[in-house]
Amino acid sequence: MNDRAELRNKFISHTPWSGAVLDAFDQDASFRRYFRLHGGPSPALLMDAPPPRESLQPFIGIADHLRAIGFSTPRVFVADHQAGLAVIEDFGDDTFTRLLAAGHDERDLYRLATDCLIELHNHPESTNFELPRRAESFLQEVELFCQWFYPFSTGRECGVKIREEFVNAWRDVLAKRPRSRDVIVLRDFHIDNAMLLDDREGVKKCGLLDFQDAAIGPAAYDVMSLLEDARRDVDDNTAGECLKLYRSHSDVCTDVRDFETDCAIVAAQRHTRVAGVFARLHLRDNKPHYLEHLPRVTRLLRKHLSHPALCEFSNWIDSHLPDFDRSAIFREITCA
């Protein structure tokens, strides 16, 4: 038994879930791990967020805030911040991902998730919480594309001059973002992090997970995170209907053209960052299964390059990675 396992067992032994059997979930892209606790006074999970790489405080603080204003987040029953361990409420197994795989109606689930975003973004108290500003990290995040995706795709390091051109292109793109009222951004709002809670009503039926990286930022970010999922193709009719629903009922979306521009920019920013992250997970962290999603990510990114606001980055792509979404390495991934 390793040191972390011993620490988990010791922590559990001092809680009402003492003696519970730990059943590990598949590890995700972060350093956090989750275990279902079989036994104890109520359904619960053990969250293991090993310091210093992870911290419990953002999760607990944001969970409490969102729940206080009417949204469904897991309750935290007991926590040890120094050890990075917490027993949290278990929402069960009905993630949107599993429900869709079992044949659940896609439209119903995506409309529920969209309704949740509308109510969250419209809520007058949603931003009454100290959070970082999302847009301040946009430029730094896209540099992961040069650092990891470029060498993965080309087999060579990204030179200083090419990197400078990349940064300048993205600086110009981000300067074109329309001014709009910022909202709370959950950041990783997609079907893997949403659960159907049939015993609740309204938007509380949508259980929220993995929100510890929440920030204050553009409303378009979570909308595009949901509708342009890096891990799943969303039906065009469903995506179009949900986008129209959001535009029609969001207090933030006061100008349709500005919102569409912001959607294009933040979606491209997200896809650029995610392409770098997935390449890093493969090259650095030995998690090659994320490569299966790269063709989708680059295809989604290519779609937005035709928007006038993305012209500088589109020119950079044409100059340095003209076949970035059609290269042999992606054909190999698709056929694997």
C-alpha positions, -999 to +999 in steps of 0.1 A: +000+000+000+014+034-010+015+065+013-015+081-004-036+049+001-026+048+037-036+084+042-070+078+026-077+048+048-066+068+079-089+097+070-119+075+063-114+057+096-121+089+115-154+096+097-189+080+098-178+061+067-152+041+087-150+006+073-164+015+039-149-002+009-133+022-016-141+016-053-119+038-075-132+057-105-112+060-137-087+088-132-093+120-153-070+145-168-062+161-135-044+148-104-076+144-085-091+109-079-125+098-068-136+067-049-172+055-042-176+045-006-196+013-001-210+015+034-217+044+057-247+066+067-254+079+031-242+076-005-208+093-007-176+096-026-140+102-014-123+130-033-085+128-032-070+161-043-033+157-034-015+189-024+003+209-036-009+200-071-046+202-061-065+221-034-099+214-018-107+250-011-119+261-045-142+230-049-157+235-014-161+272-017-177+272-051-199+242-043-213+260-013-218+292-033-236+276-062-258+255-039-267+286-018-281+303-049-302+273-060-280+249-080-272+213-074-236+206-063-223+178-041-224+186-004-191+182+014-197+161+046-162+162+060-128+175+048-091+176+057-076+204+037-040+197+047-043+161+035-064+170+004-092+146+013-130+150+015-161+129+017-187+144-006-223+136-017-226+109-043-250+120-071-251+084-085-243+072-120-265+092-143-240+114-160-252+129-192-224+109-209-238+075-197-274+085-203-267+094-239-247+062-245-278+043-232-301+061-257-315+090-236-329+118-256-300+142-265-323+172-270-338+169-235-304+167-218-288+196-237-319+218-231-317+211-194-280+220-194-287+252-214-315+261-190-291+257-162-266+281-178-293+306-185-305+307-149-269+307-136-258+336-158-290+356-151-288+351-114-281+384-097-259+368-070-239+344-091-208+366-093-209+375-056-179+353-050-142+360-052-129+343-084-101+350-109-109+367-142-111+341-169-101+363-198-068+373-182-055+338-188-067+334-224-034+344-240-012+322-217-035+292-222-033+292-260+005+290-259+000+253-250-007+249-287+028+260-296+044+242-267+028+208-272+005+205-302+030+221-327+058+196-320+033+167-317+019+176-352+052+185-369+079+165-351+099+197-344+100+224-317+082+257-323+108+283-330+110+317-312+099+336-343+070+314-351+059+315-314+061+353-314+039+355-345+014+331-328+012+352-297+008+384-317-019+369-338-039+358-307-033+391-290-050+408-320-078+383-320-086+387-283-086+425-287-116+421-309-137+405-282-169+425-278-175+442-244-202+424-225-212+417-189-191+389-174-207+360-156-195+330-135-179+305-159-177+269-147-150+264-174-155+226-179-192+226-185-198+196-207-217+163-205-190+144-185-196+170-157-234+171-157-257+146-140-294+140-142-310+141-107-346+129-112-356+135-076-352+173-081-371+200-100-362+227-125-325+234-131-317+215-099-322+184-119-289+192-135-262+181-111-229+200-115-195+185-112-159+196-117-164+233-112-133+241-090-117+260-118-146+284-121-139+321-129-155+353-139-156+356-177-176+357-209-210+339-210-201+324-244-174+303-229-196+277-211-221+278-239-195+268-264-179+243-240-213+225-238-223+227-275-188+221-290-177+193-269-141+181-274-152+145-266-185+142-284-202+153-316-233+172-308-262+170-333-263+203-354-300+207-348-296+202-310-267+227-308-286+252-330-317+250-309-298+253-276-279+283-289-311+300-300-327+292-266-297+308-248-298+339-269-335+343-264-335+340-226-301+353-215-299+387-199-263+388-210-269+384-247-281+419-256-266+420-291-268+389-312-239+398-336-216+406-307-225+373-289-218+353-321-184+370-324-176+362-288-187+326-293-163+323-323-134+338-304-138+319-271-146+286-288-114+290-309-095+299-278-108+268-260-101+244-289-066+258-293-059+253-256-075+218-256-054+207-286-023+216-266-036+199-234-045+167-252-010+166-269+006+172-235-014+144-218-001+121-245+036+133-246+042+142-210+016+122-189+014+090-209-023+093-214-026+085-252-064+079-251-070+117-254-056+116-289-088+100-302-105+134-296-079+155-314-094+152-349-127+166-335-110+194-317-090+205-347-121+202-369-141+224-345-112+249-345-111+250-383-148+258-384-142+291-366-111+302-386-134+316-413-148+342-389-134+377-396-124+381-359-100+351-363-083+362-395-049+368-378-048+333-363-061+318-395-032+334-414-008+320-389-023+285-393-021+288-431+016+299-429+029+273-403+003+245-400-018+245-432-027+208-428-030+208-390-064+191-391-058+169-421-023+155-414-013+118-416-010+116-379-048+124-375-057+098-401-038+073-381-056+084-349-090+081-366-082+047-379-067+033-348 
